[in-house]
């Protein structure tokens, strides 16, 4: 259980995450809320443009001067019944 508590300390996560690649911190941002806050803070420090950030968090492609998310060919069942229809 001591390891779990270490992973809950934002200052320690910040120290570790600073040594990681941008793509690793994008993955870390999707692990849980505690990790997300720390990882996103680090990602924002190194963002040169929003396209780069969004393409890491949710892959994008450009079509007719628009940005469109690259969605997998088959969507999980839980997303296909989404009330927003997204």
PDB file with SEQRES, HELIX, SHEET and CRYST1 records, atoms N, CA, C and O in Angstrom:
SEQRES   1 A   86  UNK UNK UNK UNK UNK UNK UNK UNK UNK UNK UNK UNK UNK          
SEQRES   2 A   86  UNK UNK UNK UNK UNK UNK UNK UNK UNK UNK UNK UNK UNK          
SEQRES   3 A   86  UNK UNK UNK UNK UNK UNK UNK UNK UNK UNK UNK UNK UNK          
SEQRES   4 A   86  UNK UNK UNK UNK UNK UNK UNK UNK UNK UNK UNK UNK UNK          
SEQRES   5 A   86  UNK UNK UNK UNK UNK UNK UNK UNK UNK UNK UNK UNK UNK          
SEQRES   6 A   86  UNK UNK UNK UNK UNK UNK UNK UNK UNK UNK UNK UNK UNK          
SEQRES   7 A   86  UNK UNK UNK UNK UNK UNK UNK UNK                              
HELIX    1 AA1 UNK A    2  UNK A    6  1                                   5    
HELIX    2 AA2 UNK A   10  UNK A   17  1                                   8    
HELIX    3 AA3 UNK A   22  UNK A   28  1                                   7    
HELIX    4 AA4 UNK A   33  UNK A   45  1                                  13    
HELIX    5 AA5 UNK A   50  UNK A   57  1                                   8    
HELIX    6 AA6 UNK A   77  UNK A   80  1                                   4    
SHEET    1 AA1 2 UNK A  60  UNK A  63  0                                        
SHEET    2 AA1 2 UNK A  66  UNK A  69 -1                                        
CRYST1    1.000    1.000    1.000  90.00  90.00  90.00 P 1           1          
ATOM      1  N   UNK A   1       0.806  -1.207   0.000  1.00  0.00           N  
ATOM      2  CA  UNK A   1       0.000   0.000   0.000  1.00  0.00           C  
ATOM      3  C   UNK A   1       0.846   1.267   0.000  1.00  0.00           C  
ATOM      4  O   UNK A   1       0.354   2.328  -0.383  1.00  0.00           O  
ATOM      5  N   UNK A   2       2.105   1.183   0.420  1.00  0.00           N  
ATOM      6  CA  UNK A   2       2.971   2.369   0.448  1.00  0.00           C  
ATOM      7  C   UNK A   2       3.198   2.907  -0.956  1.00  0.00           C  
ATOM      8  O   UNK A   2       3.285   4.120  -1.150  1.00  0.00           O  
ATOM      9  N   UNK A   3       3.295   2.014  -1.935  1.00  0.00           N  
ATOM     10  CA  UNK A   3       3.498   2.458  -3.313  1.00  0.00           C  
ATOM     11  C   UNK A   3       2.292   3.250  -3.788  1.00  0.00           C  
ATOM     12  O   UNK A   3       2.439   4.278  -4.449  1.00  0.00           O  
ATOM     13  N   UNK A   4       1.114   2.780  -3.457  1.00  0.00           N  
ATOM     14  CA  UNK A   4      -0.103   3.501  -3.863  1.00  0.00           C  
ATOM     15  C   UNK A   4      -0.116   4.910  -3.285  1.00  0.00           C  
ATOM     16  O   UNK A   4      -0.489   5.859  -3.975  1.00  0.00           O  
ATOM     17  N   UNK A   5       0.282   5.054  -2.037  1.00  0.00           N  
ATOM     18  CA  UNK A   5       0.296   6.385  -1.421  1.00  0.00           C  
ATOM     19  C   UNK A   5       1.324   7.285  -2.090  1.00  0.00           C  
ATOM     20  O   UNK A   5       1.095   8.485  -2.238  1.00  0.00           O  
ATOM     21  N   UNK A   6       2.440   6.722  -2.490  1.00  0.00           N  
ATOM     22  CA  UNK A   6       3.462   7.513  -3.184  1.00  0.00           C  
ATOM     23  C   UNK A   6       2.900   8.042  -4.499  1.00  0.00           C  
ATOM     24  O   UNK A   6       3.167   9.185  -4.871  1.00  0.00           O  
ATOM     25  N   UNK A   7       2.135   7.231  -5.195  1.00  0.00           N  
ATOM     26  CA  UNK A   7       1.567   7.636  -6.476  1.00  0.00           C  
ATOM     27  C   UNK A   7       0.434   8.646  -6.327  1.00  0.00           C  
ATOM     28  O   UNK A   7      -0.056   9.180  -7.322  1.00  0.00           O  
ATOM     29  N   UNK A   8       0.017   8.908  -5.097  1.00  0.00           N  
ATOM     30  CA  UNK A   8      -1.023   9.902  -4.838  1.00  0.00           C  
ATOM     31  C   UNK A   8      -0.457  11.262  -4.433  1.00  0.00           C  
ATOM     32  O   UNK A   8      -1.223  12.200  -4.212  1.00  0.00           O  
ATOM     33  N   UNK A   9       0.853  11.385  -4.332  1.00  0.00           N  
ATOM     34  CA  UNK A   9       1.483  12.645  -3.927  1.00  0.00           C  
ATOM     35  C   UNK A   9       1.799  13.461  -5.187  1.00  0.00           C  
ATOM     36  O   UNK A   9       2.694  13.091  -5.947  1.00  0.00           O  
ATOM     37  N   UNK A  10       1.076  14.567  -5.420  1.00  0.00           N  
ATOM     38  CA  UNK A  10       1.253  15.346  -6.644  1.00  0.00           C  
ATOM     39  C   UNK A  10       2.692  15.817  -6.878  1.00  0.00           C  
ATOM     40  O   UNK A  10       3.156  15.844  -8.018  1.00  0.00           O  
ATOM     41  N   UNK A  11       3.387  16.180  -5.825  1.00  0.00           N  
ATOM     42  CA  UNK A  11       4.765  16.675  -5.987  1.00  0.00           C  
ATOM     43  C   UNK A  11       5.688  15.586  -6.510  1.00  0.00           C  
ATOM     44  O   UNK A  11       6.579  15.857  -7.315  1.00  0.00           O  
ATOM     45  N   UNK A  12       5.480  14.356  -6.056  1.00  0.00           N  
ATOM     46  CA  UNK A  12       6.298  13.245  -6.540  1.00  0.00           C  
ATOM     47  C   UNK A  12       5.944  12.893  -7.991  1.00  0.00           C  
ATOM     48  O   UNK A  12       6.824  12.624  -8.809  1.00  0.00           O  
ATOM     49  N   UNK A  13       4.658  12.900  -8.287  1.00  0.00           N  
ATOM     50  CA  UNK A  13       4.240  12.656  -9.670  1.00  0.00           C  
ATOM     51  C   UNK A  13       4.828  13.707 -10.600  1.00  0.00           C  
ATOM     52  O   UNK A  13       5.295  13.382 -11.692  1.00  0.00           O  
ATOM     53  N   UNK A  14       4.807  14.957 -10.175  1.00  0.00           N  
ATOM     54  CA  UNK A  14       5.359  16.037 -10.984  1.00  0.00           C  
ATOM     55  C   UNK A  14       6.844  15.794 -11.279  1.00  0.00           C  
ATOM     56  O   UNK A  14       7.301  15.990 -12.405  1.00  0.00           O  
ATOM     57  N   UNK A  15       7.576  15.372 -10.268  1.00  0.00           N  
ATOM     58  CA  UNK A  15       9.004  15.110 -10.438  1.00  0.00           C  
ATOM     59  C   UNK A  15       9.230  13.989 -11.447  1.00  0.00           C  
ATOM     60  O   UNK A  15      10.116  14.091 -12.295  1.00  0.00           O  
ATOM     61  N   UNK A  16       8.461  12.947 -11.366  1.00  0.00           N  
ATOM     62  CA  UNK A  16       8.602  11.817 -12.288  1.00  0.00           C  
ATOM     63  C   UNK A  16       8.145  12.206 -13.693  1.00  0.00           C  
ATOM     64  O   UNK A  16       8.849  11.941 -14.668  1.00  0.00           O  
ATOM     65  N   UNK A  17       6.974  12.830 -13.804  1.00  0.00           N  
ATOM     66  CA  UNK A  17       6.400  13.163 -15.105  1.00  0.00           C  
ATOM     67  C   UNK A  17       7.260  14.144 -15.898  1.00  0.00           C  
ATOM     68  O   UNK A  17       7.215  14.136 -17.128  1.00  0.00           O  
ATOM     69  N   UNK A  18       8.032  14.978 -15.230  1.00  0.00           N  
ATOM     70  CA  UNK A  18       8.895  15.939 -15.936  1.00  0.00           C  
ATOM     71  C   UNK A  18       9.948  15.258 -16.799  1.00  0.00           C  
ATOM     72  O   UNK A  18      10.439  15.851 -17.760  1.00  0.00           O  
ATOM     73  N   UNK A  19      10.298  14.023 -16.467  1.00  0.00           N  
ATOM     74  CA  UNK A  19      11.316  13.292 -17.219  1.00  0.00           C  
ATOM     75  C   UNK A  19      10.731  12.496 -18.385  1.00  0.00           C  
ATOM     76  O   UNK A  19      11.483  11.913 -19.166  1.00  0.00           O  
ATOM     77  N   UNK A  20       9.417  12.462 -18.515  1.00  0.00           N  
ATOM     78  CA  UNK A  20       8.762  11.649 -19.527  1.00  0.00           C  
ATOM     79  C   UNK A  20       8.541  12.415 -20.825  1.00  0.00           C  
ATOM     80  O   UNK A  20       8.559  13.646 -20.859  1.00  0.00           O  
ATOM     81  N   UNK A  21       8.333  11.659 -21.875  1.00  0.00           N  
ATOM     82  CA  UNK A  21       7.997  12.227 -23.180  1.00  0.00           C  
ATOM     83  C   UNK A  21       6.580  12.801 -23.150  1.00  0.00           C  
ATOM     84  O   UNK A  21       5.772  12.450 -22.290  1.00  0.00           O  
ATOM     85  N   UNK A  22       6.297  13.680 -24.094  1.00  0.00           N  
ATOM     86  CA  UNK A  22       4.974  14.310 -24.183  1.00  0.00           C  
ATOM     87  C   UNK A  22       3.884  13.255 -24.340  1.00  0.00           C  
ATOM     88  O   UNK A  22       2.842  13.340 -23.689  1.00  0.00           O  
ATOM     89  N   UNK A  23       4.113  12.266 -25.193  1.00  0.00           N  
ATOM     90  CA  UNK A  23       3.090  11.240 -25.415  1.00  0.00           C  
ATOM     91  C   UNK A  23       2.822  10.424 -24.151  1.00  0.00           C  
ATOM     92  O   UNK A  23       1.688  10.005 -23.918  1.00  0.00           O  
ATOM     93  N   UNK A  24       3.844  10.195 -23.340  1.00  0.00           N  
ATOM     94  CA  UNK A  24       3.654   9.467 -22.083  1.00  0.00           C  
ATOM     95  C   UNK A  24       2.816  10.291 -21.113  1.00  0.00           C  
ATOM     96  O   UNK A  24       1.957   9.745 -20.421  1.00  0.00           O  
ATOM     97  N   UNK A  25       3.053  11.586 -21.055  1.00  0.00           N  
ATOM     98  CA  UNK A  25       2.255  12.430 -20.171  1.00  0.00           C  
ATOM     99  C   UNK A  25       0.828  12.567 -20.678  1.00  0.00           C  
ATOM    100  O   UNK A  25      -0.094  12.745 -19.881  1.00  0.00           O  
ATOM    101  N   UNK A  26       0.630  12.487 -21.983  1.00  0.00           N  
ATOM    102  CA  UNK A  26      -0.738  12.483 -22.510  1.00  0.00           C  
ATOM    103  C   UNK A  26      -1.462  11.227 -22.041  1.00  0.00           C  
ATOM    104  O   UNK A  26      -2.643  11.282 -21.700  1.00  0.00           O  
ATOM    105  N   UNK A  27      -0.765  10.107 -22.023  1.00  0.00           N  
ATOM    106  CA  UNK A  27      -1.352   8.864 -21.497  1.00  0.00           C  
ATOM    107  C   UNK A  27      -1.596   8.987 -20.000  1.00  0.00           C  
ATOM    108  O   UNK A  27      -2.639   8.561 -19.503  1.00  0.00           O  
ATOM    109  N   UNK A  28      -0.651   9.562 -19.284  1.00  0.00           N  
ATOM    110  CA  UNK A  28      -0.802   9.744 -17.841  1.00  0.00           C  
ATOM    111  C   UNK A  28      -2.020  10.617 -17.519  1.00  0.00           C  
ATOM    112  O   UNK A  28      -2.684  10.410 -16.504  1.00  0.00           O  
ATOM    113  N   UNK A  29      -2.303  11.574 -18.372  1.00  0.00           N  
ATOM    114  CA  UNK A  29      -3.442  12.473 -18.153  1.00  0.00           C  
ATOM    115  C   UNK A  29      -4.766  11.731 -18.218  1.00  0.00           C  
ATOM    116  O   UNK A  29      -5.781  12.217 -17.718  1.00  0.00           O  
ATOM    117  N   UNK A  30      -4.759  10.559 -18.830  1.00  0.00           N  
ATOM    118  CA  UNK A  30      -5.996   9.779 -18.960  1.00  0.00           C  
ATOM    119  C   UNK A  30      -6.109   8.654 -17.935  1.00  0.00           C  
ATOM    120  O   UNK A  30      -7.060   7.874 -17.992  1.00  0.00           O  
ATOM    121  N   UNK A  31      -5.166   8.548 -16.999  1.00  0.00           N  
ATOM    122  CA  UNK A  31      -5.184   7.461 -16.015  1.00  0.00           C  
ATOM    123  C   UNK A  31      -6.243   7.705 -14.948  1.00  0.00           C  
ATOM    124  O   UNK A  31      -7.122   6.867 -14.747  1.00  0.00           O  
ATOM    125  N   UNK A  32      -6.168   8.828 -14.271  1.00  0.00           N  
ATOM    126  CA  UNK A  32      -7.135   9.172 -13.227  1.00  0.00           C  
ATOM    127  C   UNK A  32      -7.051  10.676 -12.993  1.00  0.00           C  
ATOM    128  O   UNK A  32      -6.169  11.341 -13.537  1.00  0.00           O  
ATOM    129  N   UNK A  33      -7.956  11.210 -12.191  1.00  0.00           N  
ATOM    130  CA  UNK A  33      -7.994  12.661 -11.974  1.00  0.00           C  
ATOM    131  C   UNK A  33      -6.727  13.211 -11.354  1.00  0.00           C  
ATOM    132  O   UNK A  33      -6.235  14.257 -11.776  1.00  0.00           O  
ATOM    133  N   UNK A  34      -6.192  12.523 -10.360  1.00  0.00           N  
ATOM    134  CA  UNK A  34      -4.981  13.010  -9.698  1.00  0.00           C  
ATOM    135  C   UNK A  34      -3.822  13.087 -10.682  1.00  0.00           C  
ATOM    136  O   UNK A  34      -3.087  14.073 -10.715  1.00  0.00           O  
ATOM    137  N   UNK A  35      -3.667  12.043 -11.479  1.00  0.00           N  
ATOM    138  CA  UNK A  35      -2.588  12.029 -12.462  1.00  0.00           C  
ATOM    139  C   UNK A  35      -2.869  13.040 -13.563  1.00  0.00           C  
ATOM    140  O   UNK A  35      -1.947  13.670 -14.081  1.00  0.00           O  
ATOM    141  N   UNK A  36      -4.122  13.194 -13.918  1.00  0.00           N  
ATOM    142  CA  UNK A  36      -4.491  14.108 -14.995  1.00  0.00           C  
ATOM    143  C   UNK A  36      -4.080  15.537 -14.673  1.00  0.00           C  
ATOM    144  O   UNK A  36      -3.514  16.225 -15.523  1.00  0.00           O  
ATOM    145  N   UNK A  37      -4.356  15.987 -13.466  1.00  0.00           N  
ATOM    146  CA  UNK A  37      -4.001  17.358 -13.089  1.00  0.00           C  
ATOM    147  C   UNK A  37      -2.503  17.608 -13.237  1.00  0.00           C  
ATOM    148  O   UNK A  37      -2.085  18.634 -13.774  1.00  0.00           O  
ATOM    149  N   UNK A  38      -1.713  16.671 -12.759  1.00  0.00           N  
ATOM    150  CA  UNK A  38      -0.253  16.834 -12.809  1.00  0.00           C  
ATOM    151  C   UNK A  38       0.247  16.740 -14.250  1.00  0.00           C  
ATOM    152  O   UNK A  38       1.025  17.583 -14.695  1.00  0.00           O  
ATOM    153  N   UNK A  39      -0.198  15.719 -14.978  1.00  0.00           N  
ATOM    154  CA  UNK A  39       0.278  15.514 -16.345  1.00  0.00           C  
ATOM    155  C   UNK A  39      -0.135  16.663 -17.264  1.00  0.00           C  
ATOM    156  O   UNK A  39       0.655  17.096 -18.103  1.00  0.00           O  
ATOM    157  N   UNK A  40      -1.359  17.157 -17.114  1.00  0.00           N  
ATOM    158  CA  UNK A  40      -1.809  18.269 -17.960  1.00  0.00           C  
ATOM    159  C   UNK A  40      -1.044  19.554 -17.655  1.00  0.00           C  
ATOM    160  O   UNK A  40      -0.759  20.335 -18.563  1.00  0.00           O  
ATOM    161  N   UNK A  41      -0.715  19.777 -16.393  1.00  0.00           N  
ATOM    162  CA  UNK A  41       0.116  20.941 -16.060  1.00  0.00           C  
ATOM    163  C   UNK A  41       1.448  20.881 -16.804  1.00  0.00           C  
ATOM    164  O   UNK A  41       1.917  21.892 -17.327  1.00  0.00           O  
ATOM    165  N   UNK A  42       2.045  19.716 -16.850  1.00  0.00           N  
ATOM    166  CA  UNK A  42       3.320  19.558 -17.548  1.00  0.00           C  
ATOM    167  C   UNK A  42       3.130  19.694 -19.052  1.00  0.00           C  
ATOM    168  O   UNK A  42       3.944  20.327 -19.724  1.00  0.00           O  
ATOM    169  N   UNK A  43       2.071  19.109 -19.584  1.00  0.00           N  
ATOM    170  CA  UNK A  43       1.807  19.229 -21.029  1.00  0.00           C  
ATOM    171  C   UNK A  43       1.617  20.687 -21.435  1.00  0.00           C  
ATOM    172  O   UNK A  43       2.136  21.117 -22.466  1.00  0.00           O  
ATOM    173  N   UNK A  44       0.875  21.450 -20.631  1.00  0.00           N  
ATOM    174  CA  UNK A  44       0.622  22.841 -20.976  1.00  0.00           C  
ATOM    175  C   UNK A  44       1.898  23.679 -20.962  1.00  0.00           C  
ATOM    176  O   UNK A  44       1.987  24.674 -21.681  1.00  0.00           O  
ATOM    177  N   UNK A  45       2.879  23.294 -20.160  1.00  0.00           N  
ATOM    178  CA  UNK A  45       4.146  24.032 -20.128  1.00  0.00           C  
ATOM    179  C   UNK A  45       4.893  23.951 -21.448  1.00  0.00           C  
ATOM    180  O   UNK A  45       5.688  24.833 -21.773  1.00  0.00           O  
ATOM    181  N   UNK A  46       4.638  22.892 -22.212  1.00  0.00           N  
ATOM    182  CA  UNK A  46       5.409  22.643 -23.431  1.00  0.00           C  
ATOM    183  C   UNK A  46       4.575  22.738 -24.700  1.00  0.00           C  
ATOM    184  O   UNK A  46       5.004  22.276 -25.758  1.00  0.00           O  
ATOM    185  N   UNK A  47       3.408  23.322 -24.609  1.00  0.00           N  
ATOM    186  CA  UNK A  47       2.537  23.418 -25.784  1.00  0.00           C  
ATOM    187  C   UNK A  47       2.938  24.625 -26.620  1.00  0.00           C  
ATOM    188  O   UNK A  47       2.913  25.764 -26.151  1.00  0.00           O  
ATOM    189  N   UNK A  48       3.306  24.354 -27.861  1.00  0.00           N  
ATOM    190  CA  UNK A  48       3.608  25.435 -28.795  1.00  0.00           C  
ATOM    191  C   UNK A  48       2.356  25.854 -29.558  1.00  0.00           C  
ATOM    192  O   UNK A  48       2.191  27.019 -29.919  1.00  0.00           O  
ATOM    193  N   UNK A  49       1.480  24.886 -29.795  1.00  0.00           N  
ATOM    194  CA  UNK A  49       0.232  25.186 -30.478  1.00  0.00           C  
ATOM    195  C   UNK A  49      -0.820  24.166 -30.044  1.00  0.00           C  
ATOM    196  O   UNK A  49      -0.484  23.059 -29.622  1.00  0.00           O  
ATOM    197  N   UNK A  50      -2.069  24.539 -30.149  1.00  0.00           N  
ATOM    198  CA  UNK A  50      -3.156  23.681 -29.692  1.00  0.00           C  
ATOM    199  C   UNK A  50      -3.308  22.428 -30.534  1.00  0.00           C  
ATOM    200  O   UNK A  50      -3.706  21.384 -30.016  1.00  0.00           O  
ATOM    201  N   UNK A  51      -2.999  22.510 -31.822  1.00  0.00           N  
ATOM    202  CA  UNK A  51      -3.118  21.334 -32.679  1.00  0.00           C  
ATOM    203  C   UNK A  51      -2.267  20.193 -32.133  1.00  0.00           C  
ATOM    204  O   UNK A  51      -2.713  19.046 -32.111  1.00  0.00           O  
ATOM    205  N   UNK A  52      -1.053  20.495 -31.695  1.00  0.00           N  
ATOM    206  CA  UNK A  52      -0.168  19.473 -31.147  1.00  0.00           C  
ATOM    207  C   UNK A  52      -0.778  18.843 -29.907  1.00  0.00           C  
ATOM    208  O   UNK A  52      -0.791  17.619 -29.778  1.00  0.00           O  
ATOM    209  N   UNK A  53      -1.282  19.662 -28.994  1.00  0.00           N  
ATOM    210  CA  UNK A  53      -1.879  19.138 -27.774  1.00  0.00           C  
ATOM    211  C   UNK A  53      -3.087  18.255 -28.086  1.00  0.00           C  
ATOM    212  O   UNK A  53      -3.182  17.139 -27.575  1.00  0.00           O  
ATOM    213  N   UNK A  54      -3.997  18.733 -28.906  1.00  0.00           N  
ATOM    214  CA  UNK A  54      -5.196  17.971 -29.207  1.00  0.00           C  
ATOM    215  C   UNK A  54      -4.885  16.703 -29.981  1.00  0.00           C  
ATOM    216  O   UNK A  54      -5.562  15.692 -29.796  1.00  0.00           O  
ATOM    217  N   UNK A  55      -3.886  16.732 -30.836  1.00  0.00           N  
ATOM    218  CA  UNK A  55      -3.550  15.525 -31.588  1.00  0.00           C  
ATOM    219  C   UNK A  55      -2.937  14.468 -30.686  1.00  0.00           C  
ATOM    220  O   UNK A  55      -3.008  13.279 -30.996  1.00  0.00           O  
ATOM    221  N   UNK A  56      -2.333  14.881 -29.571  1.00  0.00           N  
ATOM    222  CA  UNK A  56      -1.804  13.913 -28.610  1.00  0.00           C  
ATOM    223  C   UNK A  56      -2.943  13.339 -27.774  1.00  0.00           C  
ATOM    224  O   UNK A  56      -3.008  12.127 -27.570  1.00  0.00           O  
ATOM    225  N   UNK A  57      -3.831  14.187 -27.293  1.00  0.00           N  
ATOM    226  CA  UNK A  57      -4.912  13.741 -26.424  1.00  0.00           C  
ATOM    227  C   UNK A  57      -5.997  12.989 -27.189  1.00  0.00           C  
ATOM    228  O   UNK A  57      -6.494  11.973 -26.704  1.00  0.00           O  
ATOM    229  N   UNK A  58      -6.366  13.456 -28.346  1.00  0.00           N  
ATOM    230  CA  UNK A  58      -7.361  12.800 -29.193  1.00  0.00           C  
ATOM    231  C   UNK A  58      -6.917  13.021 -30.629  1.00  0.00           C  
ATOM    232  O   UNK A  58      -7.078  14.120 -31.158  1.00  0.00           O  
ATOM    233  N   UNK A  59      -6.361  12.000 -31.271  1.00  0.00           N  
ATOM    234  CA  UNK A  59      -5.789  12.174 -32.610  1.00  0.00           C  
ATOM    235  C   UNK A  59      -6.729  12.894 -33.571  1.00  0.00           C  
ATOM    236  O   UNK A  59      -7.917  12.584 -33.658  1.00  0.00           O  
ATOM    237  N   UNK A  60      -6.162  13.867 -34.292  1.00  0.00           N  
ATOM    238  CA  UNK A  60      -6.930  14.694 -35.217  1.00  0.00           C  
ATOM    239  C   UNK A  60      -6.391  14.544 -36.632  1.00  0.00           C  
ATOM    240  O   UNK A  60      -5.245  14.149 -36.846  1.00  0.00           O  
ATOM    241  N   UNK A  61      -7.241  14.868 -37.580  1.00  0.00           N  
ATOM    242  CA  UNK A  61      -6.797  15.001 -38.959  1.00  0.00           C  
ATOM    243  C   UNK A  61      -7.494  16.238 -39.523  1.00  0.00           C  
ATOM    244  O   UNK A  61      -8.543  16.651 -39.029  1.00  0.00           O  
ATOM    245  N   UNK A  62      -6.914  16.807 -40.535  1.00  0.00           N  
ATOM    246  CA  UNK A  62      -7.531  17.987 -41.131  1.00  0.00           C  
ATOM    247  C   UNK A  62      -8.282  17.591 -42.393  1.00  0.00           C  
ATOM    248  O   UNK A  62      -7.807  16.789 -43.197  1.00  0.00           O  
ATOM    249  N   UNK A  63      -9.466  18.173 -42.545  1.00  0.00           N  
ATOM    250  CA  UNK A  63     -10.296  17.943 -43.715  1.00  0.00           C  
ATOM    251  C   UNK A  63     -10.952  19.259 -44.091  1.00  0.00           C  
ATOM    252  O   UNK A  63     -11.714  19.818 -43.302  1.00  0.00           O  
ATOM    253  N   UNK A  64     -10.671  19.754 -45.272  1.00  0.00           N  
ATOM    254  CA  UNK A  64     -11.281  21.003 -45.748  1.00  0.00           C  
ATOM    255  C   UNK A  64     -11.188  22.112 -44.697  1.00  0.00           C  
ATOM    256  O   UNK A  64     -12.187  22.750 -44.368  1.00  0.00           O  
ATOM    257  N   UNK A  65      -9.994  22.330 -44.183  1.00  0.00           N  
ATOM    258  CA  UNK A  65      -9.725  23.374 -43.193  1.00  0.00           C  
ATOM    259  C   UNK A  65     -10.471  23.178 -41.871  1.00  0.00           C  
ATOM    260  O   UNK A  65     -10.695  24.139 -41.135  1.00  0.00           O  
ATOM    261  N   UNK A  66     -10.852  21.944 -41.573  1.00  0.00           N  
ATOM    262  CA  UNK A  66     -11.482  21.614 -40.293  1.00  0.00           C  
ATOM    263  C   UNK A  66     -10.656  20.535 -39.607  1.00  0.00           C  
ATOM    264  O   UNK A  66      -9.978  19.746 -40.264  1.00  0.00           O  
ATOM    265  N   UNK A  67     -10.718  20.511 -38.295  1.00  0.00           N  
ATOM    266  CA  UNK A  67     -10.070  19.459 -37.531  1.00  0.00           C  
ATOM    267  C   UNK A  67     -11.122  18.419 -37.162  1.00  0.00           C  
ATOM    268  O   UNK A  67     -12.163  18.753 -36.598  1.00  0.00           O  
ATOM    269  N   UNK A  68     -10.845  17.166 -37.483  1.00  0.00           N  
ATOM    270  CA  UNK A  68     -11.777  16.078 -37.231  1.00  0.00           C  
ATOM    271  C   UNK A  68     -11.064  15.012 -36.411  1.00  0.00           C  
ATOM    272  O   UNK A  68      -9.930  14.644 -36.718  1.00  0.00           O  
ATOM    273  N   UNK A  69     -11.729  14.510 -35.362  1.00  0.00           N  
ATOM    274  CA  UNK A  69     -11.129  13.447 -34.551  1.00  0.00           C  
ATOM    275  C   UNK A  69     -11.086  12.148 -35.330  1.00  0.00           C  
ATOM    276  O   UNK A  69     -12.036  11.804 -36.034  1.00  0.00           O  
ATOM    277  N   UNK A  70      -9.981  11.428 -35.203  1.00  0.00           N  
ATOM    278  CA  UNK A  70      -9.866  10.094 -35.786  1.00  0.00           C  
ATOM    279  C   UNK A  70     -10.489   9.103 -34.826  1.00  0.00           C  
ATOM    280  O   UNK A  70      -9.927   8.821 -33.768  1.00  0.00           O  
ATOM    281  N   UNK A  71     -11.637   8.579 -35.182  1.00  0.00           N  
ATOM    282  CA  UNK A  71     -12.316   7.611 -34.340  1.00  0.00           C  
ATOM    283  C   UNK A  71     -12.032   6.212 -34.863  1.00  0.00           C  
ATOM    284  O   UNK A  71     -11.854   6.026 -36.067  1.00  0.00           O  
ATOM    285  N   UNK A  72     -11.986   5.225 -33.971  1.00  0.00           N  
ATOM    286  CA  UNK A  72     -11.766   3.853 -34.434  1.00  0.00           C  
ATOM    287  C   UNK A  72     -12.915   3.398 -35.317  1.00  0.00           C  
ATOM    288  O   UNK A  72     -14.026   3.920 -35.223  1.00  0.00           O  
ATOM    289  N   UNK A  73     -12.648   2.429 -36.170  1.00  0.00           N  
ATOM    290  CA  UNK A  73     -13.666   1.930 -37.097  1.00  0.00           C  
ATOM    291  C   UNK A  73     -14.887   1.400 -36.353  1.00  0.00           C  
ATOM    292  O   UNK A  73     -16.019   1.673 -36.754  1.00  0.00           O  
ATOM    293  N   UNK A  74     -14.677   0.656 -35.287  1.00  0.00           N  
ATOM    294  CA  UNK A  74     -15.811   0.177 -34.502  1.00  0.00           C  
ATOM    295  C   UNK A  74     -15.763   0.824 -33.133  1.00  0.00           C  
ATOM    296  O   UNK A  74     -14.725   0.837 -32.472  1.00  0.00           O  
ATOM    297  N   UNK A  75     -16.884   1.352 -32.722  1.00  0.00           N  
ATOM    298  CA  UNK A  75     -16.957   2.051 -31.439  1.00  0.00           C  
ATOM    299  C   UNK A  75     -17.430   1.096 -30.370  1.00  0.00           C  
ATOM    300  O   UNK A  75     -18.238   0.210 -30.649  1.00  0.00           O  
ATOM    301  N   UNK A  76     -16.942   1.255 -29.145  1.00  0.00           N  
ATOM    302  CA  UNK A  76     -17.436   0.420 -28.053  1.00  0.00           C  
ATOM    303  C   UNK A  76     -18.930   0.618 -27.852  1.00  0.00           C  
ATOM    304  O   UNK A  76     -19.462   1.701 -28.095  1.00  0.00           O  
ATOM    305  N   UNK A  77     -19.591  -0.425 -27.413  1.00  0.00           N  
ATOM    306  CA  UNK A  77     -21.045  -0.398 -27.213  1.00  0.00           C  
ATOM    307  C   UNK A  77     -21.475   0.767 -26.331  1.00  0.00           C  
ATOM    308  O   UNK A  77     -22.500   1.398 -26.592  1.00  0.00           O  
ATOM    309  N   UNK A  78     -20.703   1.054 -25.294  1.00  0.00           N  
ATOM    310  CA  UNK A  78     -21.075   2.118 -24.357  1.00  0.00           C  
ATOM    311  C   UNK A  78     -21.120   3.482 -25.039  1.00  0.00           C  
ATOM    312  O   UNK A  78     -21.886   4.348 -24.616  1.00  0.00           O  
ATOM    313  N   UNK A  79     -20.323   3.694 -26.079  1.00  0.00           N  
ATOM    314  CA  UNK A  79     -20.327   4.980 -26.776  1.00  0.00           C  
ATOM    315  C   UNK A  79     -21.418   5.057 -27.833  1.00  0.00           C  
ATOM    316  O   UNK A  79     -21.911   6.146 -28.129  1.00  0.00           O  
ATOM    317  N   UNK A  80     -21.802   3.930 -28.404  1.00  0.00           N  
ATOM    318  CA  UNK A  80     -22.794   3.967 -29.471  1.00  0.00           C  
ATOM    319  C   UNK A  80     -24.180   4.323 -28.954  1.00  0.00           C  
ATOM    320  O   UNK A  80     -25.027   4.762 -29.732  1.00  0.00           O  
ATOM    321  N   UNK A  81     -24.435   4.144 -27.653  1.00  0.00           N  
ATOM    322  CA  UNK A  81     -25.725   4.504 -27.067  1.00  0.00           C  
ATOM    323  C   UNK A  81     -25.659   5.826 -26.344  1.00  0.00           C  
ATOM    324  O   UNK A  81     -26.497   6.111 -25.489  1.00  0.00           O  
ATOM    325  N   UNK A  82     -24.677   6.633 -26.674  1.00  0.00           N  
ATOM    326  CA  UNK A  82     -24.480   7.914 -26.013  1.00  0.00           C  
ATOM    327  C   UNK A  82     -25.654   8.843 -26.276  1.00  0.00           C  
ATOM    328  O   UNK A  82     -26.115   8.932 -27.414  1.00  0.00           O  
ATOM    329  N   UNK A  83     -26.159   9.551 -25.241  1.00  0.00           N  
ATOM    330  CA  UNK A  83     -27.295  10.460 -25.438  1.00  0.00           C  
ATOM    331  C   UNK A  83     -26.966  11.634 -26.344  1.00  0.00           C  
ATOM    332  O   UNK A  83     -27.870  12.217 -26.943  1.00  0.00           O  
ATOM    333  N   UNK A  84     -25.685  11.996 -26.460  1.00  0.00           N  
ATOM    334  CA  UNK A  84     -25.328  13.128 -27.312  1.00  0.00           C  
ATOM    335  C   UNK A  84     -25.190  12.717 -28.763  1.00  0.00           C  
ATOM    336  O   UNK A  84     -25.146  13.569 -29.650  1.00  0.00           O  
ATOM    337  N   UNK A  85     -25.121  11.401 -29.018  1.00  0.00           N  
ATOM    338  CA  UNK A  85     -24.992  10.935 -30.391  1.00  0.00           C  
ATOM    339  C   UNK A  85     -23.589  11.099 -30.940  1.00  0.00           C  
ATOM    340  O   UNK A  85     -23.385  10.965 -32.147  1.00  0.00           O  
ATOM    341  N   UNK A  86     -22.618  11.383 -30.089  1.00  0.00           N  
ATOM    342  CA  UNK A  86     -21.244  11.581 -30.546  1.00  0.00           C  
ATOM    343  C   UNK A  86     -20.587  10.269 -30.826  1.00  0.00           C  
ATOM    344  O   UNK A  86     -19.422  10.234 -31.222  1.00  0.00           O  
TER     345      UNK A  86                                                      
END                                                                             
